[in-house]
Amino acid sequence: MKYRTIIFMLCVLIGFGLSSCFNEYEYQGDYPALQTMAVNNILGVSGGYSDVIDITETDMQGRTLFYFESSSIIKYHSDSMKFGNISAYLIAQYFDEDYVYFYPDYNFIMASTVEELTDEKISELKNKNDWGLEINRDKCIKKKIQTVKPDFDPWTVASVPKSILEKAYEIINQDLIYDYYTAIYLTSDSYDRHIYMFAVCTKGDSDWNNGERDVYVVIFDLLGKVENEIDILKLEDCYHYQDELKAFKEENGWEVPRE
């Protein structure tokens, strides 16, 4: 009886340890390189164990066209208080054990449903990413492969402190028209600039139905000439923002070395 009690207690402790270590934001699938690319390019997704990745096609040069599905703050359902899934196709140029390489800005298409991602749109995506041609490594940028984004890893420090995120929300909400916000980290450049997506909404009725929602992109430059510089862009389209985001990044010195 004594040994049975000891074994039972060990099982309880092991089970508790495993459950306490579980991180719902950690990707546990077979394609960490592709998942890393997706969550560093698609606004509003935190990534996690439930992400869906399916390789659709590869070309003769080794590029990978893949389907990605994940929950997003873009599709918040107030009735269930849960996030719905977005669908996307992306093209990775190549990857190794440590990094995934891809062309910036126009490496994906996304939509609310997979049915909206037509063959014509996929063909356009291929053309923008030199599908079938020799890989131009000079056009590629890279991201270190990770199974969890920094802001969702309990063992790392968030890219931007919460107090500065709150300051950004105060600027967005200076007219006091919003009641709530959610901020999701997207990515960082090589010089400690960081991009977040802010989804802000007004409270409609008592359970948040019928409220209005807007989406903003925020670039934080914590080491700029102006201390904790914050630049804000309101998105007009949450699914087709590549041109807007590219211009916004260029305006704010994205990937430009510091003087």
N, C-alpha and C positions, 0 to 999 in steps of 0.2 A: 504493500500500500504506500509505503514511504517513497519508493522509487517511482511509482505511478504519479504521485504528487509532484515529484521533482521534474519528471518528463513533461507533465502538463504545464507546469510553470514555465519551463523552457520554451515550450511551443507558444505560450501566450506572449512571452517576451520577444521571441523571434518575429511573431506576427505583428506585434506592436512596432517593432523596429522597422519592418518592411513597409508597413502602412505609413509610418511617420516620415520615411524617406521618399515616398512617392511624390513626384512633382507633375501635376497635370499639364504643365507647360513644356515638359521635356519630350522631344520626339524620340520614339522607340522603334521606328520602322527601319526599312532596309536601305533607304536612300538619304542619309544625313547631308550629303553634299548638295543634293537637289533641294532638300527642305531648307537648308541654310540660304541658298539663293532666293527661294520664294519669299521667306519671311523678311529678307533684307530689301525687297523690291516692291512688295504689295502692301499698301497702306492698310492699317486697321486690323491686321492679324497678329496675334501674339505667338502663334504656333503651339504645338503640343502633341500629346500622344495620339489624339484622334485625327490628326492630319492625314489626308489621303493623297498618295502620290502614285501615279501609274505612268510608266515609260510608254510613250506612244510610238516613237520612231527615232532612229538614229541615222545620220548620214555617213558617207564614206570617209569623212574627215574626223568623225568621232563626236560630233555634236549630238545633244540629246534634247528631243522635244518631249515634254512631259506634261501631264495633267496634274493640277494641284487643287485641292479642296480643303477649306479650313473655315472655322468660325470667325466672324468679323464684327467689329463694333458698327460697321456700316449697316448691318442688318439686325438691329436690336428689336426684339419683339416684346413690347411692353406687357402684353397679356400673360406671357409665360416668364418674363424677366430673363430671357435667354437670348444669346446671339445666334443668328442663322448663319448658314454657310454661303460663301462665295465660291465661284468656280473660275479657274484660270488655266491658261496654257503658257508655258515658259520654254525658253531655249537656253541651255547651258552650252558654252563653247567646249569646255573640257574641265576635268577636275583630277586631282591627285589625292594622296592620303591626307594632305593638310589644307588645301585650298580648293575652292570652286571658282572658275573663271567664266565671265560673261560680258557681253556688250552692255554699256550703261543705258538707262532710260527706256529703251524700246525693246526690251527682252521679254515682254509678256503682253498678253491680252487677258482681260478679266470681265466678268459679268455676274449678274445675280443668279443666273442658271446656266447650266452647260449647254442647253439648247440654243442659247444666244451666240455661242462661240462657233460660228459657221466655218465650213471648209474654206470659204473665201477669206475670212479673217485670219485663219490659221496660215493660209498661203501668203498673205501680206506679212505676217509675223516672220515667216521663213525668209522672205525677201529682205526684210530689215536686218536679219541676223546672218546674211550671207550663206544660207543653207546650200550645201553641196559644193561650195567654193573652199579654197584653202583658207584656213583660220588665220585671221590677221591678229596676231598676239599683241600688237601695239594698240589695238582698239579695246582690248580686254581690261576689265578691272577684276579684282579678286576679293573674296571674303574667306576668312578662316572658318573652316568647318566646325560647327558647334551644334549640339543637340538641344540646347536651350538658349534663348536670347538673354543677353546680360541682365536686363531689367527684371527677368523672371527667374533668375538663378539666385537662390538664397545665400550662396557662398560668394557672390560678387557684389560690388558696389554699383548702384544704379548709375546710368550714364549722366543723368541730370538730377540733382537733388529735388526732393518733393517741394521744398520752399520755392524753388525757381519755376517748377511746373505751375504752382499756385499763382505765381506772379504773372505768368503767361495767360492764365485763365482770367485774371483780373483785368488784363489789357483787352482780351477778347470780349469780356463782359463789362466793359466800362460803362455801358448804358444800362446795365442791370436788367437785361432782357432774358437772360438764361438762368435756369435753376439748377443745372447739373452738368457735369462734364466727365468724360473718360479720356485719358491720354494713353496712347499706345506707342511705344518706341518702334521706330522703323530701322534706322541704320546710322552709321557714323562715317565721316571721311577720315583721311589719314592725319588730320591736323586738329582733332578733338572738337569738330563741329558735329552736332547731332540733330537728327530729324525725328519729330514726333507727329502723330496725327491726333487732333483733338476733336472728339464728337461732343457737341454741346446741344442741350435741348431745353425746351420750356415745359413746364408741368401743365398738361392739359386738364384732366380731371384728377380725381383722387388716386387713380392707379396708373398715371402717366399716359393714358390713352389720349389721342387727339392732340398731343403736343407737337411743337415744331422742332425740327432738328437741323443743325448746320454742321459742316465739317471744315476744319482748318488744318493747314500744315504749318508747323512751327520749326524754325531752325534756331537752335541754341548754339551760340559761340561763347564758350566759357573762358576762352583765353584771348579774345579779341581786344582791340584797342579800347573799346567800351566794355567795361566789366559786365560779364553775364549778358551779352547782347542777345536780344530776342527779336526775330523777324517773323512776321505772320502773313499767311496767304489764305484767303477763303476760297475753297474749292467750289467750282460750279458743277462739276460732274465727278462723282465718287468712283466711277468705273473707267473713265477715259480722261485721265489727268496727266498723261505722259508729257505732253507739250508744256502744260502749266508748271509741272514740277521741275522739268529740265530748265526752263527759263528762270524760275525762282532760285534754283541752286546756283545758276550762273551769276545771277544778280548779287548773291551773297557769298561769292568767293569759294564755292564748294570745290574741294580738292586743290585749291590754290595755296601754294606754300606761303607761310607767314614771313613777313619781312624781318 
